[in-house]
Amino acid sequence: MLTSYCLASPQLNWGDDGAPHSTQFDDVYFDKDAGLEETRYVFLQHNQLDERWKSLDSSNKSHFTIAETGFGTGLNFLCAWQAFLASAPSDTTLHFISVEKFPLSKSALTNALKMWPSLETYSQALIAHYPELSHGLHRIELAQGRIQLTLWFGEAKEGFSALNADVDAWFLDGFAPSKNPEMWSPTLFKHIHRLSHQGTSFSTFTAAGIVRRGLKEVGFEVRKVKGFGHKREMAVGELAEQTLSLTERMSQGEAWFNVRQNPAALPTNNENQNKHVLVVGAGLAGATTAYALAKQGVNVTVWEQGESVACKASGNPQGMLYPKLASQDTPVNRFYLSAYLYASKLYSQLDDDAVFWQQCGLEQRPTSEKEKQRFASLLENKLYPESIVCKHGEEGSIFLPLSGWVVLTDLCHKLLDHPLIDVQLNTRLDALTKTGSVPLSWQASTQAQQQSFSHVVICTANDTHELDFLPETPAYPIRGQVSYLPLEAAKKACSNANEDSAKLTTEHVLCQKGYVSPALQDTLHFGSTYDAKDQDETVRTEGHCRNLRILESLLHLKENTLNEEDCGGRVSFRCAIPDYTPMIGPIASPAELHSHYAILSKNAKWKCHQVAIEQEGLFINIGHGSRGLVSTPLSGAYLASLITNTPSPLEQSIINKLHPNRFVIRALKRSNANY
């Protein structure tokens, strides 16, 4: 368990020529005279990338995946990006994975990349999208989604052990093994093998014995060839044989949490252009999933049983980006941290004119003395980088500068406005049948039509219980009433109560027992009630009263200053899960899980690599509760990675925590067949 998501800064010395030098490892990041040529010779040429990319069409592949052992200044990535656009078919995608224990700051990266004017266009895009320096996986989308960069900030062996991906070529870079021997560990080589298939290639600038022996021991064929420039030798090779299937390689002993389809089980022509995915539901979960798929070139049909997009819980007029980050490291907190950073960047990219997204920051005030102490400890121990969580606002509060508010319906419409997405309203999914034919394998039916799809994603929140052809889920609804108050009425009420109406103006989202956002269209939006086991859909006066008391507390107004008769409101139902974590991933039959993994009821520590239940292309994405604005964008990207068989943007430990099978597996381990 981490004690901090903050990262150590690299110890740099900048030469007179502007090139960075690591004083920590006494090594250079690149050859200042021939850095580009060395990258192209060592990594691009000796992985035969130009030829392999040109043949993607003939091999029916729509993507190519490179993994790298040291991101550094990003020079290898930028060269690969440039070469990919020049060589690969225009409808293909490059996935580039890299790890970095000591990532450069954005300013240091900017300085380092000034040396390569021929890469300026790519460098500027990378710098603009460069992630916050926080431990974990970061997904960056460039070139309208055609270039997907996945960065792990932390130890290399930890990053690759957390990765769920199938790599085509390895760039084994980083500081020289003689100066950084810790990175080149048996664990690293084990995961390089785990993440590789038959024919996966590698190249490395070094011919050091520790690298060659490590690769040979895990099954790679290794050859020495002439090195670049003055270097006598370098090593290249490929994995001649991979005895384990993709699902076995990804399971890491927990086969019941499989999320992958084996490529060998798919038809050769079943790449993205031949996929047609049905997304059921047009709220945040459905819209972000459809958007992520369309960005990868997949045709998507969205069925929404309501009369409009975002007609239920996702239809509140103003939502806040509120991650509720924990005071300790857990897989679930890692998920929300990664999702928060991803969502904040996505919303800024979607709305650079600030029409429906305002990154105004969020002040989180403690609800108790215990929480006040927790916040103080969180800041004192520097659990998060200051760019993510800092001290600001009232004494005892924490501030999240990357947060803000969103007009939810505008966001959903923006996400769904894509030429590859077809939205059909007033369309209810009545039946779903596995047909067994390929490449379209699911028959979906409404009262008016039947249609075949390669994959189906259920994003129906609380309505999932009505789909009796699916396994039952433990999801349950929680009623929430939000209130609206026109500023003019609020100012009048303040005047009548001898209160300063300036208190109604807030620059940030304020959260404590409830929330209020800066005014939208001269109206304050605030709330929300939290009413378990309450199915009343009507807006109630007592709900306004509760929300107003919270609002008065947040704005430091005297109690009963504001009037409930001035309020409007809306009721919706959060979709909650008993462990407060969404259910995202492939759907499996509980009976099959019991049948194949019954040993867990006798030995909860049993490990199994062999996947008994194949993933068939049916997924669920529900249970985001009150944090859907945070969690749904990355969840959609994750599901898109499973459907397109590309690298996951989530760590494996997070995948397991989100997996829909987790409740059946927990029950098995407790020898209890019920949820």
ZABA-502100 format. One record per residue (C-alpha): x, y, z. Coordinates in steps of 0.02 Angstrom, whole numbers, padded with zeros to 5 digits, always signed. Example, Ala and Ser with C-alpha at 12.3 -4.5 7.8 and 13.67 -1.06 7.14 Angstrom:
residues 2
+00615-00225+00390 +00684-00053+00357 
END
This chain:
residues 675
+00000+00000+00000 +00066+00171-00048 +00090+00305+00082 +00083+00442-00050 +00030+00464-00231 +00165+00598-00247 +00317+00555-00351 +00500+00594-00327 +00569+00719-00452 +00713+00667-00564 +00881+00742-00518 +00930+00836-00675 +01079+00932-00737 +01052+01035-00894 +01203+01048-01007 +01253+01201-01106 +01167+01124-01258 +01003+01109-01164 +01004+00919-01150 +00950+00841-00983 +01069+00728-00888 +01017+00619-00741 +01133+00651-00594 +01044+00513-00500 +01092+00379-00628 +01239+00472-00705 +01168+00444-00878 +01095+00545-01021 +00913+00542-01076 +00965+00545-01259 +01115+00574-01371 +01113+00763-01396 +01190+00747-01568 +01092+00599-01638 +00946+00562-01523 +00817+00548-01662 +00926+00440-01771 +00965+00324-01625 +00782+00301-01582 +00737+00266-01762 +00880+00143-01782 +00866+00050-01617 +00679+00044-01590 +00586+00078-01752 +00702-00008-01876 +00747-00159-01769 +00565-00195-01726 +00528-00187-01915 +00388-00065-01875 +00373+00018-02044 +00341-00148-02131 +00227-00213-01993 +00122-00056-01992 +00102-00054-02180 +00037-00233-02173 -00096-00202-02039 -00234-00200-02171 -00183-00367-02244 -00170-00444-02069 -00345-00378-02025 -00279-00284-01873 -00346-00114-01827 -00219-00076-01692 -00038-00100-01641 +00032-00098-01464 +00206-00045-01410 +00268-00054-01230 +00420+00037-01166 +00521+00022-01005 +00568+00206-00982 +00469+00356-01043 +00598+00489-01001 +00570+00639-01114 +00447+00544-01225 +00566+00549-01373 +00537+00367-01422 +00349+00392-01411 +00352+00548-01519 +00459+00462-01652 +00342+00312-01652 +00190+00426-01666 +00265+00520-01814 +00316+00359-01903 +00149+00274-01871 +00052+00415-01954 +00169+00403-02104 +00162+00213-02123 +00003+00139-02050 -00169+00135-02135 -00273+00286-02088 -00405+00183-01996 -00283+00102-01875 -00234+00150-01697 -00068+00152-01606 -00068+00107-01422 +00092+00156-01334 +00124+00101-01154 +00268+00168-01052 +00326+00174-00872 +00425+00305-00779 +00475+00305-00595 +00540+00485-00600 +00431+00579-00725 +00486+00749-00785 +00380+00900-00742 +00289+00984-00885 +00416+01126-00886 +00564+01006-00889 +00481+00907-01028 +00454+01067-01127 +00637+01115-01108 +00700+00943-01158 +00593+00930-01315 +00645+01100-01381 +00796+01011-01454 +00690+00923-01586 +00601+01053-01695 +00550+00918-01821 +00439+00845-01684 +00368+01011-01625 +00187+00975-01676 +00188+00810-01582 +00285+00880-01434 +00162+01022-01408 +00015+00901-01409 +00101+00787-01283 +00143+00933-01169 -00035+01000-01180 -00106+00831-01127 +00032+00780-01007 -00046+00708-00849 -00032+00763-00669 +00122+00690-00585 +00028+00563-00481 +00066+00379-00453 -00033+00258-00561 -00098+00232-00738 -00140+00382-00847 -00228+00368-01015 -00197+00508-01142 -00287+00519-01310 -00201+00610-01452 -00231+00639-01637 -00421+00626-01618 -00403+00460-01528 -00291+00377-01657 -00141+00382-01538 -00174+00311-01365 -00037+00339-01235 -00045+00242-01072 +00081+00303-00943 +00123+00217-00780 +00206+00332-00655 +00295+00220-00528 +00407+00066-00522 +00420-00024-00690 +00390-00198-00622 +00238-00137-00525 +00168-00052-00679 +00187-00202-00792 +00115-00320-00660 -00037-00206-00653 -00058-00201-00842 -00191-00294-00941 -00133-00287-01122 -00064-00386-01269 +00098-00308-01332 +00162-00320-01511 +00333-00238-01489 +00444-00189-01343 +00557-00037-01330 +00675-00092-01190 +00743+00079-01148 +00790+00169-00989 +00955+00209-00909 +01098+00086-00937 +01079-00078-00841 +01248-00048-00758 +01179+00113-00684 +01000+00057-00652 +01010-00131-00614 +00857-00130-00500 +00738-00105-00646 +00801-00258-00741 +00732-00383-00615 +00665-00562-00642 +00491-00493-00603 +00504-00368-00745 +00554-00503-00870 +00414-00616-00809 +00286-00482-00849 +00367-00439-01015 +00335-00621-01061 +00158-00619-00987 +00112-00469-01092 +00183-00541-01254 +00112-00658-01385 +00200-00769-01511 +00296-00654-01629 +00307-00507-01509 +00472-00421-01544 +00593-00322-01439 +00743-00211-01466 +00857-00126-01343 +01006-00009-01354 +01105-00122-01238 +01184-00293-01256 +01212-00310-01068 +01208-00488-01003 +01075-00452-00870 +00953-00402-01008 +00994-00542-01130 +00990-00677-00995 +00828-00611-00923 +00741-00616-01091 +00808-00788-01136 +00751-00860-00970 +00570-00812-01006 +00573-00881-01183 +00631-00743-01300 +00751-00779-01441 +00892-00652-01422 +01018-00595-01551 +01158-00469-01550 +01167-00345-01694 +01271-00191-01729 +01233-00050-01609 +01202+00130-01655 +01348+00244-01689 +01496+00208-01577 +01404+00069-01484 +01472-00098-01538 +01318-00207-01505 +01135-00204-01460 +01006-00343-01433 +00850-00386-01531 +00733-00535-01540 +00557-00603-01528 +00452-00725-01430 +00454-00884-01533 +00316-00972-01437 +00183-00922-01311 +00104-01074-01231 -00026-00975-01133 -00180-00896-01209 -00218-00711-01185 -00349-00748-01052 -00229-00860-00956 -00092-00729-00964 -00206-00593-00900 -00290-00695-00762 -00137-00699-00648 -00216-00837-00544 -00392-00763-00534 -00474-00836-00688 -00649-00793-00623 -00608-00609-00655 -00568-00635-00840 -00617-00487-00950 -00535-00536-01114 -00585-00630-01270 -00448-00737-01344 -00399-00670-01517 -00392-00850-01580 -00577-00869-01539 -00624-00717-01644 -00651-00719-01833 -00505-00647-01929 -00611-00507-02000 -00686-00455-01832 -00586-00295-01811 -00662-00127-01764 -00737-00087-01932 -00838-00249-01924 -00898-00225-01746 -01069-00155-01708 -01103-00124-01525 -01271-00098-01441 -01265+00019-01291 -01425+00012-01189 -01456+00176-01099 -01414+00357-01144 -01365+00426-00974 -01186+00464-00923 -01132+00281-00923 -01206+00246-01094 -01149+00409-01173 -00969+00394-01114 -00961+00211-01168 -01031+00250-01341 -00911+00397-01359 -00758+00293-01312 -00805+00158-01438 -00840+00281-01578 -00671+00365-01549 -00593+00194-01584 -00687+00178-01749 -00826+00063-01687 -01005+00082-01747 -01124+00106-01600 -01313+00102-01584 -01386+00174-01424 -01560+00119-01368 -01642+00232-01240 -01815+00185-01176 -01851+00364-01122 -01903+00510-01229 -01737+00602-01215 -01553+00579-01182 -01504+00585-00997 -01685+00578-00943 -01656+00501-00771 -01518+00527-00641 -01401+00597-00774 -01525+00733-00814 -01499+00847-00664 -01466+01023-00729 -01297+01051-00648 -01180+00915-00586 -01014+00926-00495 -00851+00834-00521 -00830+00771-00342 -00716+00619-00321 -00723+00603-00129 -00541+00547-00123 -00493+00437+00023 -00357+00464+00153 -00271+00299+00113 -00220+00198-00039 -00341+00062-00096 -00383-00007-00269 -00551+00081-00263 -00471+00247-00218 -00346+00222-00359 -00492+00199-00476 -00576+00360-00422 -00412+00456-00428 -00373+00396-00605 -00553+00422-00659 -00555+00598-00587 -00397+00651-00680 -00461+00572-00841 -00634+00653-00828 -00565+00826-00790 -00455+00822-00946 -00593+00749-01055 -00719+00883-01008 -00592+01019-01043 -00557+00943-01214 -00741+00924-01256 -00783+01101-01204 -00633+01215-01227 -00753+01362-01243 -00823+01329-01068 -01003+01316-01125 -01058+01171-01015 -00901+01136-00911 -00823+01256-00787 -00663+01201-00701 -00686+01317-00555 -00621+01203-00418 -00710+01123-00270 -00695+01160-00085 -00731+01010+00024 -00769+01057+00204 -00762+00931+00345 -00926+00864+00413 -00854+00820+00583 -00702+00845+00693 -00642+00672+00642 -00651+00718+00458 -00564+00883+00494 -00420+00785+00571 -00420+00667+00420 -00406+00815+00301 -00263+00888+00404 -00172+00722+00402 -00200+00703+00215 -00121+00872+00182 +00020+00853+00309 +00070+00682+00244 +00060+00742+00062 -00045+00594+00007 -00090+00685-00155 +00009+00809-00262 -00041+00989-00231 -00104+01002-00410 -00240+00878-00358 -00275+00917-00175 -00216+01070-00081 -00257+01187+00062 -00373+01328+00011 -00533+01408+00072 -00598+01391+00249 -00489+01326+00389 -00495+01137+00394 -00555+01118+00214 -00467+01040+00065 -00474+01107-00112 -00479+01012-00276 -00425+01133-00414 -00463+01012-00557 -00647+00999-00508 -00794+01102-00567 -00971+01088-00629 -01054+01020-00785 -01221+01042-00874 -01259+00857-00882 -01380+00851-01028 -01265+00959-01135 -01121+00842-01094 -01219+00687-01143 -01276+00765-01307 -01096+00815-01346 -01034+00639-01312 -01167+00560-01423 -01144+00684-01566 -01030+00573-01670 -01053+00505-01847 -01026+00326-01786 -01161+00338-01651 -01346+00312-01690 -01462+00358-01545 -01637+00284-01546 -01756+00354-01414 -01916+00273-01351 -01832+00105-01385 -01839-00025-01247 -01734-00184-01249 -01859-00326-01225 -01755-00480-01263 -01574-00527-01292 -01517-00692-01365 -01345-00763-01403 -01353-00818-01585 -01186-00906-01601 -01154-00834-01773 -01004-00724-01810 -00956-00585-01818 -01127-00528-01754 -01170-00635-01604 -01312-00553-01506 -01493-00538-01562 -01576-00389-01476 -01764-00362-01487 -01886-00222-01455 -02073-00221-01490 -02037-00150-01662 -01874-00227-01719 -01738-00359-01706 -01556-00322-01738 -01390-00413-01724 -01239-00343-01633 -01062-00403-01600 -01065-00337-01420 -01194-00269-01299 -01163-00150-01153 -01302-00131-01023 -01301+00045-00949 -01476+00046-00876 -01439+00087-00693 -01589+00045-00583 -01691-00014-00733 -01572-00162-00751 -01685-00260-00633 -01821-00255-00766 -01711-00351-00889 -01759-00525-00831 -01648-00609-00961 -01493-00548-00865 -01425-00615-00700 -01490-00520-00548 -01378-00384-00479 -01365-00316-00301 -01395-00137-00361 -01526-00034-00270 -01599+00142-00292 -01571+00291-00175 -01689+00437-00196 -01611+00608-00218 -01702+00775-00230 -01607+00925-00296 -01671+01101-00275 -01660+01259-00382 -01673+01436-00318 -01677+01591-00431 -01545+01716-00375 -01670+01857-00379 -01783+01769-00253 -01633+01723-00146 -01573+01903-00142 -01745+01963-00092 -01750+01836+00049 -01578+01891+00108 -01636+02072+00109 -01790+02028+00212 -01680+01935+00337 -01548+02073+00345 -01419+01956+00269 -01283+02006+00146 -01336+01944-00026 -01153+01941-00078 -01143+01775+00016 -01246+01697-00124 -01098+01714-00242 -00970+01575-00236 -00822+01554-00353 -00807+01368-00321 -00916+01217-00293 -00943+01199-00105 -00970+01028-00026 -01003+00972+00151 -01160+00875+00197 -01228+00936+00031 -01167+01046-00110 -01197+01207-00203 -01120+01258-00369 -01089+01433-00435 -01250+01502-00509 -01301+01440-00681 -01417+01553-00781 -01450+01658-00625 -01507+01505-00528 -01427+01412-00383 -01430+01222-00395 -01401+01130-00232 -01442+00975-00132 -01458+00834-00129 -01565+00729-00014 -01511+00550+00017 -01666+00447+00046 -01640+00260+00055 -01792+00146+00036 -01896+00291-00029 -01974+00268-00201 -02076+00431-00205 -02046+00518-00371 -02132+00681-00324 -02038+00839-00275 -02075+00870-00091 -02073+01031+00011 -01985+00946+00156 -01845+00899+00035 -01825+01082-00012 -01820+01126+00173 -01679+01003+00205 -01582+01064+00053 -01606+01247+00102 -01537+01218+00277 -01383+01138+00197 -01368+01283+00075 -01380+01411+00216 -01243+01320+00310 -01130+01316+00158 -01156+01501+00123 -01150+01553+00308 -01326+01622+00306 -01438+01622+00458 -01553+01472+00468 -01721+01497+00382 -01659+01645+00281 -01714+01564+00118 -01891+01509+00074 -01945+01338+00011 -02089+01414-00089 -01960+01497-00202 -01882+01329-00247 -01904+01212-00392 -01832+01038-00395 -01807+00870-00474 -01808+00692-00406 -01701+00552-00474 -01633+00389-00408 -01449+00351-00389 -01400+00174-00435 -01301+00110-00285 -01203-00050-00253 -01180-00124-00078 -00990-00100-00081 -01005+00077-00153 -00909+00028-00309 -00981+00019-00487 -01010-00145-00577 -00913-00135-00740 -00862-00280-00850 -00923-00440-00933 -01079-00528-00872 -01071-00712-00823 -01197-00837-00759 -01188-00861-00569 -01227-01045-00594 -01077-01064-00710 -00965-00973-00587 -01021-01091-00448 -00995-01241-00559 -00820-01200-00618 -00748-01115-00465 -00831-01211-00322 -00661-01249-00246 -00659-01071-00180 -00792-01120-00054 -00665-01239+00023 -00504-01144-00014 -00526-00956-00032 -00341-00938-00076 -00351-01057-00224 -00268-00990-00382 -00326-01035-00556 -00253-00974-00722 -00363-01075-00839 -00518-00977-00888 -00671-01089-00887 -00801-00959-00936 -00764-00870-01100 -00807-00686-01113 -00941-00676-01248 -00962-00489-01277 -01101-00447-01152 -01056-00311-01027 -01134-00209-00888 -01092-00032-00830 -01199+00021-00682 -01190+00078-00501 -01098+00243-00514 -01205+00320-00377 -01175+00505-00350 -01001+00501-00430 -01049+00463-00610 -00970+00622-00677 -00805+00560-00605 -00813+00375-00644 -00907+00352-00808 -00781+00425-00935 -00639+00309-00884 -00762+00165-00865 -00818+00193-01044 -00637+00195-01103 -00606+00034-01007 -00753-00056-01088 -00698+00007-01258 -00526-00072-01226 -00608-00240-01190 -00717-00234-01345 -00574-00181-01459 -00451-00298-01371 -00330-00156-01335 -00233-00107-01176 -00340-00073-01024 -00327+00100-00944 -00357+00018-00774 -00242-00078-00660 -00282-00262-00640 -00321-00241-00454 -00450-00109-00501 -00524-00220-00638 -00553-00354-00507 -00637-00232-00387 -00756-00172-00524 -00791-00345-00596 -00976-00396-00594 -00924-00572-00539 -00854-00508-00374 -01014-00535-00275 -01033-00717-00326 -00848-00749-00293 -00857-00667-00121 -01009-00773-00079 -00918-00929-00137 -00769-00890-00029 -00888-00868+00117 -00978-01030+00071 -01135-00929+00041 -01228-00942-00123 -01326-00781-00097 -01277-00601-00133 
END
